[in-house]
Amino acid sequence: MLYKSQACYLGDFDPHGIYIFLTYLRACKQKQQQQQQQQQQQQQQQHNSSSNRTCSESESDSERNNSNSKNNSNGSSSSKITSSNSSSNSSSSNGLLHYIGLVASDVEGLPLASVSPLGLRDKVMLQNLLVDASIAAEEGVKSHCEQMQQINKKAQVEALAALNSPLKQTIALRVLRQQWL
């Protein structure tokens, strides 16, 4: 059995951390679209190369189709048309990249020394993120930004070390439990 690997982003609980996450997420989506386009082009090329025929083959097929349609009592042609539907893998952002960094509940449990209030630049950036169309499409990220705005705090990812469990264990548990945006 093959396992699909997961890509995770460990980021800060601040507007810049979300902005960086969204930058990576957009790049992942663009890469996925490019790969899908390449696959479609390869499929089309394979289809075109398999359907290339010599003129004499095409003429004889045409003659057979004409005679079949004349012999058909209901007037419909007996030639079969097959279409190949390319299945596009519509992977959500969760399938591309996951945010496993600090969340509001982490920040509320951190010592005061590890947390600072959002500055003016942070608030402006957060407001810009909330009106960004790409955030609206990512419900988990939007909720994350709204919670950040509500508690008006920020913290660096290193502050996870201040929680009861060690940093590596906390990160590993989030991945194993799939606790991400």
Summary of the structure (lengths in Angstrom):
residues: 181
radius of gyration: 27.4
end to end distance: 26.6
largest distance: 88.8
contacts: 437
relative contact order: 0.19
helix: 61%
strand: 6%
